[in-house]
Structure formats: structure tokens, C-alpha cells
Amino acid sequence: MTSQPPSAWRKSSRSKQHTHCIEVGQLSDGAAVRDTKDRSAGYFTTTGQQWAAFIDAVKSNRFD
């Protein structure tokens, strides 16, 4: 993974005003994920391939 910090953090528009959410930050090859309640706790990172597999699983309802 890159040593560059994540940029362009965003929260799902479906979260609306909820405070118990996650944010996703952009990396050059992947994504970073952090908790909106405690941003200072840090984040975890994924590769682009891992993130794509996760998004595909979400979209195909594999977690339902």
C-alpha cells in the first residue's frame, strides 16, 4: 500500500444525519475506512482489488 494519507473522505448519502457511520477515503490503489464517531482512532486500508470485491459483494446482497 501507499504511504500517502487517504484523501477525499466521504460518508454515504444514505447515512443522512446518523452519527454511527463509516467514511471511505481514497488511496492511489484502494480505499481507507474509518469510524465517524472516532476519526482519531485511525483507519484500515484495502487494496483496489479487495475494495472492488467488497463492493461487488455488497451490491450482490452477499451480506444479507
N, C-alpha and C positions, 0 to 999 in steps of 0.2 A: 504494500500500500504506500501511498504517497505520504510525505512528511508535511505537506501543505495542510493547513487547517480547513475544515469544511466551510463552505460559503453558501449564501442564498438559502438560509434556513427557512423552512415553510411548514405550516400546520395545515392539515386537511380542512378544506372549506366546509366539510360536513361536521367538523368539531364545533363550529359556531362559537358560543361563549363558554364552552366547557373548559375547565382548567386541568382536567385529568387526561391529558393527551400526549402524543409524541410529536416531535418535529423531525423532519428529514433535511439533512444538509447535503449539498452537492460536493463530490470529490472528483478528481480528474478521472478516476477509474472506479466508480462505485458510489456508495452513499454512507452517510453517518446518521445515527439515530440517537436522539436524546429525549429525556422526560421534561415536559414543560413545567412541571411543579418544582424541579430541582435542576436547572440548567448547569449549575456549578458542579454537579456530580460527575460531569463528563459525558461521553458518548461512546457508542461502539461503532465500528466500521464494517462494511462489507465490500467485496469486490463487485465489479459490474455484473459479472456472471451470477453471483449469489443474489444480488438485488433483483435482477431480472427473473430468476427462478422464484423468488419470494412473491414478487408482484404477479407473476403468472399463476401461482398457487392461490393467491387472494382472489384474483379475477375468476378463477375456475371453481370457487367455493370449496376448496380442499380443507378449509379450516372450520367449516360449518358442521 
